[in-house]
Amino acid sequence: MKYFKFSLLVISIGFLGLFQSCKQAPEKQEELTNQTEEKPATTNQAVSDLNFIFPKGQKGPDKNFTGNAYNYGIVMDTTLTTIVGNVYFEPGARSNWHKHPAGQILVITDGVGYHQIEGQPIEVIKKGDAVTCPPDTRHWHGASKDIGLQQMYIVPNIEKGVVEWMEPVTDEQYNNL
């Protein structure tokens, strides 16, 4: 029975990778506000320029992403009811609008990207940032237009569910910086 439940969980998750992002911790927002924004070395950073600490993973389904995004599962722990993985977004790629029943945490491991909570402005995210998304909060995230993004995601309390996918983020919404 445990194997069956675990298998159902894996199937229901499908491509867990690109769920996430929402509100940065207040201390991180203050730190970003008080420093000069660093500009990437090049606006056409190649995939090979990113520091991949995990394998690229499998391509996410087109029904959940605009562009190419790849998920690599790291931990799926049914005792701790937590999923951890890494997602690589190619430049310009993004998730659809979605939400997580128990919330989500993102740790940006390389590159530059965007995340937005519905009704709030888009925020730039980059290597070293940590982002949290409260439970049941509509949001999206992905790479910047010219530079890819790698993010480690943590989804707790998966017994409450993992992700609810919604409609695509339009080009107008994505470009609304």
N, C-alpha and C positions, 0 to 999 in steps of 0.2 A: 504494500500500500504506500509506503514512503517513497519508493521508486516511482510509482504512478503519480503521486502528488508532485514530486520533483519534476517529472517529465511534463506534466500539465503546466507547471510554472514556466519551464523553459519554453514550451510552445506558446503560451499566452504572452510571454514577454516579446517573443519574436526578435526584433532588433531593439534591444534596450538602449543602445548607445546614446541616441541623441535626444535625450529628454531634456533637458535641463537648462535652466539658468534662471536666476531671478535676482534677488536683492543681495548686494554686497554687504559685508559686515560694516557697521558704521565706522569702526576704526580704520578700515581699509579705504572707505570713501574719503575720510578726512586726510589720510596719508596721500591719496592720489590728488586731492584738491591742493595740498600744500607743496607739491613738487611740479617741476616743469615736465610736461609730457615729452617722453622720448620718442623721436621719430625713428622708425625702422631703417636699417642701413639701406635697404632698397625697396621700392614699391612693387617689385616683381620677384619676390623671394621664391626660389624654386623649392619644390618638395624636398629635395636633397639637402637644402639648407636648414630644415627643421631637425631638431634633435629628437629622434624617435626612441623612446625608452621602452616601448612595447611594439609588437608587430602591428602592421597596418590594420589587419582585421578584415572582416567581410563587409562588402558594400551594403548599405542600408537600402530598404525598399523605396522606389520612386514615389510611392503613395504617401510616404512620411517625410520626404526631403526634397528640396530643390537643389540640384547639383549633386556632387558626389561626396558622400560621408561614409566613413568606415568604422565599424565597431569591433573592439577586441575585448571580450569578457575576461575579467581577472579573477573575481571572487563571486560565487553564488552560494551564500551560506544560509541554509534553512534553519539552523539553530539560532543564529544571530539575526535572521530575517533581513539580510542586507545584501545588496548587489553592488559590486564595484567593477568598473570597466574603463576603457579608454576609447575616445572617439577622435578620429582625424577628419576634419572638414577641409576639402580642397578650397582654394580661394573662390569666394562667391557662393559657396554651398551653405545651406541653412536648414534647420528643422522646420516642420510645420508648427503651428500653434499647438500646444499640448499642456497637460498638467499632470501632477503626480499626487495621488491621494495622501501620501505621508511626507511630501516635500522632496527636495533633492539638494545635494551639495556638489559644486563643481570646483575643481582645482585646475587652473590653466597651466599646462606643462610646457607649452611652446606656442609661438605664433601670436597672431592678433585676431580678435573677433568682436562680435557684438552679442549683446543679450538685451531682451526687453520684456518687462512685465506689462501686461495689457494696461493701457491708460497712462503709462509712464514713458519718459523719453528713452531712446536707445542708449545703452552705455557701452563704451569700448572696454574690452577685456583683453588682458595680455599675460604673458608668462609671469607666474608668481601670484596672480590674483586668486582669491577664493570667493566663490559666489554661492549664496544660499537662496533657495526658492521655497517659500512657505507652502504648506499643504494646499492642494486644490487651487493653485494660482495659475491662471493662463499666462503662458510665456513662450518665447522662442529664443534660439541662440544659434550661432554659426560663425563662419570665418568672415574676415573682412573681404573687401572686393579684390585686393591684390595679394594678400598673404594668407596662407593656410592657418588652421587653428587645431591644436591638440588639447583635449580636456579629459581629465579623469573625473568620472562621475561616481557619486555614492548615493544610492537610493535605499533608505532605511525602511523598516517595518513593511516589507513586501507582502505580508499577510493582508494588508489593507488594499493591495493592488500595486501596480507598477507605473503605468502610464496610460493616459487617455489621449489619443491623437485626434487632432481637429483639422481645420482647413489650412491650406498653404499660406505662408507669408507672401504677400504680393510684392512685386518689384517696388511699387510706390512705398509700401511700409518699410521694406529693407533699406531703401535709399533715403529715408527720412532721418538723417543724422542731424 
